[in-house]
Amino acid sequence: MIKLEEKIKKEGILLEKNILKVDNFLNHKLDIKFLKEIGEEFKKRFMYEKIDKIVTIEASGIAIASLASEFFGYVPVVFAKKTESKNLDKELYISKVHSYTKNKTYDIMISKKYILENENILILDDFLANGEAVMGLIDLINMANANVVGVGIVIEKSFQKGSKRIKEKGIKLESLAKIKSLDGKIEFEK
Amino acid sequence: MIKLEEKIKKEGILLEKNILKVDNFLNHKLDIKFLKEIGEEFKKRFMYEKIDKIVTIEASGIAIASLASEFFGYVPVVFAKKTESKNLDKELYISKVHSYTKNKTYDIMISKKYILENENILILDDFLANGEAVMGLIDLINMANANVVGVGIVIEKSFQKGSKRIKEKGIKLESLAKIKSLDGKIEFEK
């Protein structure tokens, strides 16, 4: 998605250690009009798949999934939670995820009643690096005996192992921007 | 908003200790079409105010704010973060919030560059109980010398002190459903 690459070049900030900050439109301040275009693009990429539900993970995935839902006929969005609230159902699917950014391992969870057997599920998320969050979501969906129809990612760091892990599972992956290098400057895959 | 009251009655689950769970459409699984109607209703309630930006707090507020933005001419949404990420800007406004649900006090923060002096800001959030999260957001916005134009809440627990605290500051509060009692059953204010 050329427009996304241009936005990343213009508004993204490259920090040390391969970290790209896109807080200006994706992770802290949200450019809602642009995120709707992102949602529409996901629909194009998964036009021929039957999608019953979109699953994502708090926090940044929520805006992306919520704004994409309209283009998939307003399917429900379920977001996995990272911390257990008193209010959360006790009947949970739980998986473990390691965050390299925050340097810790945490549980992610979804109430059992919100993923149903045989449902066709699209996973959406903001970033794909080592694939920890997405693999955790796939794990939760597998526990429910539902189908992962595909994974849609806004920004993929292709030089890390996430895309390989997803494709090895035979799951369709669509990343709207693929970054092949963050070594001094942002380089996209052709 | 009658439709919201009906949805709460139908889908809400009343737990012990005045806790209302609306995970089925607002806090875990998201009913996107309905949340868009919520967004449109907020626009009606703040029709005459100039709004430059919507501010909310992760995680549940993100969907509400993102889906409301369209009705305010796609103003940007900024969500306050609850934990410090390595990637977050070091130039932060920080305030403290106590969560009675999770029984802990935590920092909330917004990068200084995402709230500008004199901006007119609408705060949106899912629940208002004791008002801790909203007071924290007002605090952050005051630090930036921006204006809190109003506070929009999906579900207010009127029997707790949040609404009083906001109104005492002279800030316009619009709650789409006002619950006066959760003692055994859900009772709305007339």
Chai-1 contact restraints between the chains, C-beta under 6 A:
chainA,res_idxA,chainB,res_idxB,connection_type,confidence,min_distance_angstrom,max_distance_angstrom,comment,restraint_id
A,I19,B,N87,contact,1.0,0.0,6.0,A-B,restraint_1
A,K21,B,N87,contact,1.0,0.0,6.0,A-B,restraint_2
A,K29,B,P76,contact,1.0,0.0,6.0,A-B,restraint_3
A,K29,B,V78,contact,1.0,0.0,6.0,A-B,restraint_4
A,K29,B,Y114,contact,1.0,0.0,6.0,A-B,restraint_5
A,L30,B,V77,contact,1.0,0.0,6.0,A-B,restraint_6
A,I32,B,S66,contact,1.0,0.0,6.0,A-B,restraint_7
A,I32,B,S69,contact,1.0,0.0,6.0,A-B,restraint_8
A,I32,B,Y74,contact,1.0,0.0,6.0,A-B,restraint_9
A,I32,B,V77,contact,1.0,0.0,6.0,A-B,restraint_10
A,K33,B,Y74,contact,1.0,0.0,6.0,A-B,restraint_11
A,E58,B,A59,contact,1.0,0.0,6.0,A-B,restraint_12
A,A59,B,E58,contact,1.0,0.0,6.0,A-B,restraint_13
A,A59,B,A59,contact,1.0,0.0,6.0,A-B,restraint_14
A,I62,B,I62,contact,1.0,0.0,6.0,A-B,restraint_15
A,I62,B,A63,contact,1.0,0.0,6.0,A-B,restraint_16
A,A63,B,I62,contact,1.0,0.0,6.0,A-B,restraint_17
A,A63,B,S66,contact,1.0,0.0,6.0,A-B,restraint_18
A,S66,B,I32,contact,1.0,0.0,6.0,A-B,restraint_19
A,S66,B,A63,contact,1.0,0.0,6.0,A-B,restraint_20
A,S66,B,S66,contact,1.0,0.0,6.0,A-B,restraint_21
A,S66,B,L67,contact,1.0,0.0,6.0,A-B,restraint_22
A,L67,B,S66,contact,1.0,0.0,6.0,A-B,restraint_23
A,S69,B,I32,contact,1.0,0.0,6.0,A-B,restraint_24
A,Y74,B,I32,contact,1.0,0.0,6.0,A-B,restraint_25
A,Y74,B,K33,contact,1.0,0.0,6.0,A-B,restraint_26
A,P76,B,K29,contact,1.0,0.0,6.0,A-B,restraint_27
A,V77,B,L30,contact,1.0,0.0,6.0,A-B,restraint_28
A,V77,B,I32,contact,1.0,0.0,6.0,A-B,restraint_29
A,V78,B,K29,contact,1.0,0.0,6.0,A-B,restraint_30
A,S85,B,T101,contact,1.0,0.0,6.0,A-B,restraint_31
A,S85,B,K102,contact,1.0,0.0,6.0,A-B,restraint_32
A,K86,B,T101,contact,1.0,0.0,6.0,A-B,restraint_33
A,N87,B,I19,contact,1.0,0.0,6.0,A-B,restraint_34
A,N87,B,K21,contact,1.0,0.0,6.0,A-B,restraint_35
A,N87,B,T101,contact,1.0,0.0,6.0,A-B,restraint_36
A,T101,B,K86,contact,1.0,0.0,6.0,A-B,restraint_37
A,T101,B,N87,contact,1.0,0.0,6.0,A-B,restraint_38
A,Y114,B,K29,contact,1.0,0.0,6.0,A-B,restraint_39
